[in-house]
């Protein structure tokens, strides 16, 4: 029965149906993100606050001033991480690949640590550019390792370079942190993956990068489908293999770098969401990328809502919640795939 259901879902009509349901769930998650918190606001009050209607000043401040930026943050970070994960899993043909495997997260962490240690930066708005620049530089370094002495990108060599760079940079950051734990408390919060203290001053500078990455990723879908057949077959079909891989690396760097700069390293989104999308829609990367862009924000927004209320009136970093929610779901997905023989 399960096999018949999946076969039905993987028809074009079934895929559109799944995408529509996911969009509705995303809308519900957006409303919950705007309404739920230490000061609950009913949906009617949320709408009134967003449209300038008659609503108590405290409710308007909670919805517009605090929760709206966090909701936009959840949409951007969730979509960016999920789509980046789908691209890197397709590029490497490794279902366990994650955006952080290319050293993106480590590069951002190292740059943020340097900005704190050398320049005394202590706010998210201050080190967002350092985080973004560190992600780009790390990705470029890993890409150069992957092309060293070769005419084209060696994916395995690139992944090994990413893991090596991650280990080196993480060790350096740990050593720096130990020299002055008190001054590096801001780095600890950033490394946990948090939406706290992220306002429009953090979102606006990174927004163009994230939007460009999200717009470019779907263009890679047909080429990624061809690459799944092998380089020779892809070349015979007219797919520019080298240009496609270079484009994939650029998209991963932009998306993962933007997400990490906005909220810090958040685990499991880029790993789990493409799994769920692929299980529902099949291996067609065009649909995997599209559904990932919708499901990623759902996971982030739900996690953020849980993060706000689980230790009320305080909150926990959203990255911790995604780990608790994502790990069991990923285990279930993997076990189910084994049982159905996929």
C-alpha positions in Angstrom: 0.0 0.0 0.0 2.8 2.4 0.9 4.5 1.8 -2.5 1.2 2.5 -4.3 0.7 5.7 -2.4 4.2 6.9 -3.1 3.8 6.0 -6.8 0.6 8.1 -6.9 2.3 11.0 -5.1 5.2 11.0 -7.6 2.8 11.7 -10.5 2.8 15.3 -11.5 -0.7 15.9 -10.1 0.2 14.2 -6.8 3.4 16.3 -6.4 1.4 19.5 -6.9 -1.0 18.3 -4.3 1.8 17.6 -1.8 3.3 21.0 -2.5 -0.1 22.7 -1.9 -0.5 20.9 1.4 3.0 21.9 2.4 2.2 25.5 1.6 -0.9 25.4 3.8 1.2 23.9 6.6 3.7 26.7 6.1 1.0 29.3 6.3 -0.2 27.8 9.6 3.4 27.8 10.9 3.8 31.5 10.0 0.6 32.4 11.9 1.8 30.4 14.9 5.2 32.2 14.8 3.5 35.6 14.9 0.9 34.6 17.5 2.7 32.4 20.0 5.1 33.7 22.6 5.3 35.0 26.2 2.4 37.3 25.2 0.0 35.3 23.1 -1.9 37.2 20.4 -5.0 35.7 18.7 -4.9 35.4 14.9 -7.3 38.3 14.6 -5.0 40.5 16.7 -2.0 39.4 14.5 -3.8 40.5 11.4 -4.8 43.8 13.0 -1.3 44.5 14.1 0.1 43.8 10.6 -2.5 45.9 8.8 -2.4 48.8 11.3 -5.8 48.1 12.8 -7.1 48.7 16.3 -5.0 46.5 18.6 -3.3 47.1 22.0 0.1 48.7 21.8 1.7 45.8 23.6 0.3 43.3 21.1 1.4 45.4 18.1 4.9 45.7 19.6 5.1 41.9 20.1 3.9 41.0 16.6 5.5 43.7 14.5 8.5 44.6 16.5 9.7 41.2 17.8 8.0 38.3 16.0 7.8 39.6 12.4 11.6 39.8 12.0 11.9 36.3 13.6 9.3 34.9 11.3 11.1 36.3 8.2 14.3 35.0 9.6 12.8 31.5 10.0 11.5 31.6 6.4 14.9 32.7 5.0 17.1 30.4 7.1 14.9 27.4 6.7 14.6 27.7 3.0 18.3 28.4 2.5 19.5 25.5 4.6 17.1 23.0 3.1 17.8 24.0 -0.5 21.5 24.0 0.1 21.2 20.5 1.6 19.3 19.3 -1.4 21.9 20.7 -3.8 24.9 19.3 -2.0 23.3 15.8 -1.6 22.6 15.7 -5.3 26.1 17.1 -6.2 27.9 14.6 -4.0 25.4 11.7 -4.5 25.6 11.3 -0.7 22.3 11.3 1.2 24.2 12.1 4.4 25.9 15.3 3.1 25.1 18.6 4.8 26.0 22.2 3.9 28.5 22.3 6.8 30.5 19.5 5.2 32.1 22.1 2.8 33.5 24.1 5.7 30.9 26.8 5.4 29.9 26.7 9.0 33.5 26.4 10.2 34.5 29.4 8.0 31.8 31.5 9.5 32.6 30.5 13.0 36.3 31.3 12.5 35.5 34.7 11.0 33.1 35.6 13.9 35.7 34.5 16.4 38.3 36.7 14.8 35.9 39.7 14.7 35.3 39.3 18.5 38.9 38.6 19.4 40.6 41.3 17.3 37.9 44.0 16.7 35.8 43.5 19.9 32.5 43.0 17.9 29.8 41.7 20.2 26.4 42.1 18.3 24.9 40.0 15.5 24.6 43.2 13.3 28.3 43.7 13.8 29.6 40.3 12.9 27.1 39.3 10.2 29.4 40.5 7.4 32.3 38.6 9.0 30.2 35.4 9.1 29.2 35.8 5.5 32.7 36.6 4.3 34.1 33.6 6.3 31.7 31.3 4.6 32.6 32.4 1.1 36.3 32.2 1.8 36.0 28.7 3.2 34.0 27.5 0.2 36.5 29.0 -2.2 39.4 27.3 -0.4 37.6 23.9 -0.4 36.7 24.3 -4.1 40.4 25.1 -4.9 41.4 21.9 -3.1 38.8 20.0 -5.1 40.3 21.2 -8.4 44.0 21.0 -7.4 46.0 19.4 -10.2 42.8 18.4 -12.0 40.9 19.7 -15.0 37.6 19.4 -13.3 36.2 19.2 -9.8 36.9 16.1 -7.8 33.9 15.8 -5.4 35.6 13.3 -3.1 38.7 15.5 -2.8 36.5 18.5 -2.2 34.6 16.8 0.6 37.8 15.7 2.3 39.2 19.2 2.0 36.0 20.5 3.6 36.2 18.1 6.5 39.9 18.9 7.0 39.2 22.6 7.0 36.4 22.2 9.4 38.5 20.3 11.9 41.4 22.9 11.7 39.2 26.0 12.0 37.1 24.4 14.8 40.3 23.6 16.7 41.5 27.2 16.3 38.2 28.7 17.5 38.2 26.4 20.5 41.7 27.5 21.5 40.8 31.1 21.1 37.6 30.7 23.1 39.6 29.1 26.0 41.8 32.2 26.3 38.9 34.3 27.5 35.6 32.5 28.0 33.8 35.5 29.4 34.4 37.8 26.3 33.5 34.9 24.0 30.0 34.4 25.5 28.6 36.0 22.3 30.3 33.4 20.2 28.8 30.6 22.3 25.3 32.0 21.8 25.9 32.3 18.0 27.3 28.8 17.8 24.1 27.3 19.4 22.0 28.7 16.5 19.7 31.4 17.8 17.1 33.9 16.5 17.5 36.1 19.5 18.6 39.7 19.0 18.2 39.4 15.2 16.3 42.3 13.8 16.0 44.0 10.5 19.6 45.4 10.9 20.8 41.8 10.6 18.3 40.5 8.0 18.4 43.3 5.4 22.2 43.1 4.6 22.0 39.4 4.0 18.6 39.3 2.3 19.8 39.9 -1.3 22.3 37.0 -1.0 19.7 34.6 0.3 17.2 35.6 -2.4 19.7 35.2 -5.2 20.7 31.8 -4.0 17.1 30.7 -3.7 16.3 32.0 -7.2 19.4 30.3 -8.7 19.0 26.9 -7.2 15.9 25.8 -9.2 17.8 26.6 -12.4 20.2 23.7 -11.5 17.5 21.1 -11.2 17.5 19.8 -14.8 21.3 19.6 -14.8 21.4 17.8 -11.5 19.0 15.2 -12.9 21.4 14.7 -15.8 24.4 14.4 -13.4 22.7 11.7 -11.5 23.0 9.5 -14.6 26.8 9.9 -14.6 29.2 12.5 -16.1 29.5 10.8 -19.5 25.8 10.5 -20.0 25.2 14.1 -18.7 27.8 15.4 -21.2 26.2 13.4 -24.0 22.9 15.1 -23.1 24.5 18.5 -23.5 24.9 19.2 -19.8 27.9 21.4 -18.9 29.3 19.2 -16.1 32.0 21.5 -14.9 29.8 24.6 -15.0 27.0 22.8 -13.2 29.3 21.7 -10.4 30.8 25.2 -10.1 27.2 26.6 -10.0 26.3 24.1 -7.3 29.3 25.1 -5.2 28.4 28.8 -5.6 24.7 28.2 -4.6 25.7 26.2 -1.6 28.1 28.9 -0.5 25.6 31.7 -0.9 22.7 29.8 0.8 24.5 28.1 3.6 26.7 31.2 4.2 23.6 33.5 4.3 21.8 31.2 6.8 24.8 30.8 9.0 25.5 34.5 9.0 21.9 35.2 10.0 21.4 32.6 12.7 24.6 30.7 13.3 25.1 27.0 12.6 21.7 25.1 12.8 21.9 21.4 12.4 19.7 18.8 10.7 17.6 21.1 8.5 19.9 20.7 5.5 20.3 17.0 6.2 16.7 16.0 7.0 14.5 18.1 4.9 15.9 16.9 1.5 15.4 13.4 2.7 11.7 14.0 3.4 11.2 15.8 0.1 12.9 13.1 -1.9 11.0 10.3 -0.1 7.7 12.0 -1.0 8.4 13.3 -4.6 11.0 10.9 -5.9 14.5 11.7 -7.2 13.5 14.5 -9.6 15.7 17.4 -8.2 13.3 20.0 -9.5 10.6 18.8 -7.1 13.1 18.0 -4.3 14.4 21.6 -4.4 10.9 23.1 -4.6 9.4 21.0 -1.7 12.6 21.6 0.4 12.2 25.3 0.1 8.7 25.0 1.7 9.4 22.3 4.3 12.6 23.9 5.6 10.8 27.0 6.9 8.1 24.9 8.4 10.7 23.0 10.5 12.5 26.3 11.5 9.3 28.2 12.4 7.9 25.3 14.5 11.2 24.9 16.2 11.3 28.6 17.0 7.8 28.5 18.5 8.8 25.6 20.7 12.0 27.4 21.6 10.0 30.3 22.9 7.6 28.4 25.2 9.5 25.3 26.3 11.3 27.2 29.1 8.8 30.1 29.4 9.4 33.0 30.2 12.9 32.3 28.9 13.8 30.5 25.7 16.4 28.1 24.3 18.4 28.5 21.0 16.4 27.3 18.0 19.4 25.2 16.9 19.0 23.0 20.0 15.3 22.4 19.2 15.9 21.5 15.6 18.4 18.8 16.8 15.8 17.3 19.2 13.0 17.4 16.6 15.1 16.5 13.6 17.1 13.5 14.9 14.2 11.2 15.6 12.4 12.1 12.4 15.6 11.4 10.4 16.0 8.0 12.0 12.4 7.2 11.2 12.9 8.3 7.5 16.1 6.2 7.2 14.5 3.1 8.8 11.4 3.4 6.6 13.5 3.7 3.4 15.3 0.5 4.4 12.0 -1.3 5.1 10.6 -0.4 1.7 13.8 -1.2 -0.1 14.5 2.2 -1.4 
